[in-house]
Amino acid sequence: MMKILHLSDLHVEPVGKLAYARANTARRMIELTEWLAHHKDEYDAIAVSGDLSCDGNIDSYHLIDAIFRSLPKPCFMVPGNHDRRKPFLECLSHFCPNVYSPENLSFSVDLGAYRLFMLDTLQPGIHWGALPDGVLDWLEAELKNTHKPSLVFCHHTPVKPGMGYMDEPFGNGDRFIEILSRQQDVRLCTGHLHRPVATLAKNKVAVVTAPSVSLQMLLDLTPKGGDEFVFETPGYAVHTFLDDGWVTHFGQFPFPSDFSGPYPFVNTINPDA
């Protein structure tokens, strides 16, 4: 039974700089490193679904590289809207092998009895995500020839969560979900929402979102929601395949959290390149 540890939304800043003027995400990476090493027998591979950096600066990617290179288990990553593809690929190419192109870092991984698809939904300078037709053509062909249970990871979710500002468009979202709906034993795993969320897309595709490793979004199901964070307990997801199909569990990291907030997402914008 293979267990895939799903991490998301690290929002790493270099040592000495706080994310959003409040979150010491460099220190959080030290805590994460210790936890991953201590629990290394509890997962078989790691998938990180975007927003590794808070603003795409290369120093944050060097820190991320040092952390995940030290682990004995394979790790795979795709960018989110706060990442920059060029420094991401420069520092982390060994975590995203055989990418679709330098302009879209999508790729797939064969894990024996299972398959992972890591999709790049980043649009530089834009908060919401999209998948180009060419990437969807590739995904459709790959899935058609894949007769294995599959996990599809990307940063953005094509399902609106009911949190105001996060109820965003998703470019080519209808086609994306339609392609997944034709595949047996597939689950879509996303980030971006900074909360554990589970739902079904309109064609009955299961969509699960991992919480943030660093800071959680305030649960505000109003039109003004989705634009503030709180220091709740950080978390992760674990995906495993059982007799009845994919099962996802959510867990919490035992890292210090004072439950303060809410605070606005300030001082960082979506990078332009």
C-alpha positions in Angstrom: 0.0 0.0 0.0 1.7 3.2 -1.2 1.2 6.4 0.8 1.7 9.7 -1.0 2.3 12.7 1.4 0.7 15.8 0.0 2.2 19.2 1.0 1.1 22.6 -0.3 1.5 26.4 0.1 4.8 26.6 1.9 5.3 30.3 1.0 8.9 30.2 1.9 10.9 33.4 2.4 14.7 33.5 3.1 16.0 33.5 6.6 15.4 37.0 8.2 12.3 37.9 6.1 8.7 37.2 7.2 6.1 36.1 4.7 3.3 38.7 4.6 5.2 40.6 7.3 4.2 38.1 10.0 5.0 34.4 9.1 8.5 33.0 9.8 8.3 30.4 7.0 12.0 29.8 7.0 11.7 28.6 10.6 8.7 26.5 9.6 10.9 24.7 7.1 13.3 23.7 9.9 10.3 22.3 11.8 9.1 20.5 8.6 12.5 19.0 8.0 12.6 17.5 11.5 9.1 16.1 11.1 9.7 14.6 7.7 12.9 12.9 8.9 11.2 11.5 12.0 8.2 10.2 10.1 10.0 9.0 7.0 8.6 5.4 7.3 5.0 6.7 7.2 5.1 7.8 3.5 6.5 6.5 0.3 6.7 9.7 -1.8 6.0 13.4 -1.4 4.0 15.7 -3.8 4.1 19.4 -3.3 1.3 21.3 -5.0 2.7 24.8 -5.5 3.4 28.1 -3.8 6.7 26.8 -2.6 8.0 30.4 -2.5 6.1 33.4 -1.3 7.4 35.7 -4.2 9.5 33.5 -6.4 12.9 34.6 -5.1 15.8 32.3 -5.7 17.0 32.2 -2.1 13.8 30.6 -1.1 14.2 27.9 -3.7 17.8 27.2 -2.5 16.3 26.7 1.0 13.6 24.4 -0.3 16.2 22.4 -2.3 18.4 21.9 0.7 15.4 20.6 2.8 13.9 18.1 0.3 17.3 16.9 -1.1 18.1 15.7 2.5 15.1 13.3 2.5 15.4 9.6 1.6 12.0 9.5 -0.2 11.3 10.7 -3.8 9.7 14.2 -4.0 7.9 15.9 -6.9 6.9 19.6 -7.2 4.9 22.0 -9.4 4.7 25.8 -9.1 1.8 27.9 -7.9 0.8 31.5 -8.6 3.5 32.8 -6.1 6.3 30.9 -7.8 8.5 31.9 -10.8 9.2 29.2 -13.3 12.8 30.2 -14.2 14.3 30.2 -10.7 12.0 27.3 -9.8 13.4 25.2 -12.6 16.9 26.4 -12.1 17.0 25.2 -8.4 14.4 22.4 -8.4 14.6 20.6 -11.7 15.5 17.3 -10.0 12.0 17.5 -8.4 10.2 18.0 -11.7 11.8 15.6 -14.3 11.0 15.6 -18.0 8.7 18.7 -17.9 6.3 19.4 -20.8 8.3 22.6 -21.6 10.2 25.4 -19.9 7.0 27.5 -20.2 4.9 24.8 -18.5 6.5 22.5 -15.9 3.9 19.7 -16.1 5.2 16.1 -16.0 4.2 12.6 -15.0 5.8 9.9 -12.8 5.4 6.2 -12.9 5.4 4.7 -9.3 5.0 1.1 -10.2 1.4 0.2 -9.6 0.4 3.9 -9.6 0.9 7.1 -11.7 1.3 10.7 -10.6 0.5 13.6 -12.9 2.0 16.9 -11.8 0.3 19.8 -13.7 1.5 23.4 -13.9 -1.4 25.8 -13.7 0.7 29.0 -13.1 -0.2 32.2 -15.1 2.4 34.8 -14.4 1.0 37.9 -12.7 -2.5 36.3 -12.3 -3.9 34.8 -9.1 -6.1 32.1 -10.7 -5.0 29.1 -12.7 -5.3 27.6 -16.2 -4.2 24.7 -18.3 -3.2 25.3 -21.9 -4.8 23.2 -24.6 -1.4 21.5 -25.4 -1.0 20.3 -21.8 -4.5 19.0 -21.8 -3.9 17.2 -25.1 -0.8 15.6 -23.5 -2.7 14.7 -20.3 -5.6 13.2 -22.3 -3.3 11.0 -24.3 -1.3 9.9 -21.2 -4.4 9.0 -19.2 -5.9 7.1 -22.2 -2.9 4.8 -22.1 -2.6 4.6 -18.4 -4.3 1.6 -16.8 -3.2 2.4 -13.3 -4.8 4.3 -10.4 -3.7 7.9 -10.8 -3.3 11.0 -8.7 -3.4 14.3 -10.5 -1.8 17.2 -8.7 -1.9 20.9 -9.5 -1.9 24.1 -7.4 -5.2 25.7 -8.4 -8.6 24.0 -8.0 -11.2 24.1 -10.8 -14.0 23.9 -8.2 -15.2 27.1 -6.4 -14.9 26.7 -2.6 -17.5 29.3 -1.5 -14.9 31.6 0.0 -15.5 34.9 -1.8 -12.1 36.0 -3.3 -11.1 32.4 -3.9 -14.1 31.6 -6.1 -12.0 32.3 -9.2 -12.0 31.2 -12.8 -9.9 28.3 -14.0 -8.9 28.4 -17.6 -10.0 25.3 -19.5 -11.4 23.9 -16.3 -14.5 22.3 -17.9 -12.3 20.4 -20.4 -9.9 19.4 -17.6 -12.6 17.9 -15.4 -14.2 16.2 -18.4 -10.9 14.5 -19.3 -10.5 13.3 -15.7 -14.1 12.0 -15.6 -13.3 9.5 -18.3 -10.6 7.9 -16.2 -11.2 5.2 -13.7 -9.5 5.4 -10.3 -8.4 9.0 -10.6 -8.3 11.8 -7.9 -7.5 15.4 -8.3 -5.3 16.9 -5.5 -4.8 20.6 -5.3 -3.6 23.5 -3.0 -4.1 27.2 -3.2 -7.1 27.3 -0.7 -4.9 27.0 2.5 -7.5 24.8 4.0 -8.5 21.1 3.9 -11.3 20.9 1.4 -13.1 17.9 -0.3 -15.7 18.1 -3.0 -16.9 16.6 -6.2 -16.6 18.4 -9.5 -19.7 18.4 -11.6 -18.8 15.2 -13.5 -18.3 13.4 -10.2 -14.5 13.7 -10.1 -13.2 13.8 -6.5 -11.2 16.9 -5.7 -9.3 17.2 -2.4 -7.3 20.2 -1.3 -4.4 20.0 1.2 -4.1 22.6 3.9 -1.1 24.9 4.0 2.2 23.9 5.7 2.7 27.5 6.8 -0.6 29.5 7.3 -4.2 28.7 7.0 -6.9 30.8 5.3 -9.6 32.2 7.5 -12.7 30.1 7.1 -15.1 32.8 5.9 -17.9 31.5 3.6 -19.0 35.0 2.5 -18.4 37.1 -0.6 -15.6 38.9 1.3 -13.9 35.6 2.4 -10.7 34.1 1.1 -8.4 37.1 1.6 -7.1 36.7 5.2 -5.0 34.1 7.0 -4.8 32.9 10.6 -2.1 31.0 12.5 -4.1 27.8 13.0 -2.5 24.4 13.2 -0.8 23.6 9.9 -1.5 20.4 8.0 -1.0 17.9 5.2 -2.9 15.2 3.3 -2.0 11.6 2.7 -3.4 9.7 -0.3 -3.5 5.9 -0.5 -5.2 3.4 -2.8 -7.4 0.7 -1.1 -9.8 -1.9 -2.4 -12.6 0.7 -2.9 -10.3 3.3 -4.6 -8.4 6.3 -3.5 -8.7 7.4 0.2 -7.4 10.8 1.5 -6.7 11.5 5.1 -5.8 14.9 6.5 -3.3 15.3 9.3 -1.9 18.1 11.4 1.7 19.1 12.1 2.6 19.5 15.8 4.2 22.9 15.1 3.6 25.9 17.5 0.5 27.9 16.5 -1.0 30.7 18.5 -4.3 30.9 16.6 -3.8 34.7 16.1 -5.3 36.6 13.2 -6.9 37.1 10.9 -4.3 39.0 9.0 -4.4 40.3 5.4 -2.3 38.8 2.6 0.0 41.9 2.1 3.4 42.8 0.8 3.5 40.0 -1.8 1.9 39.9 -5.2 1.8 37.2 -7.8 5.2 37.4 -9.7 5.0 38.5 -13.3 7.5 36.0 -14.7 
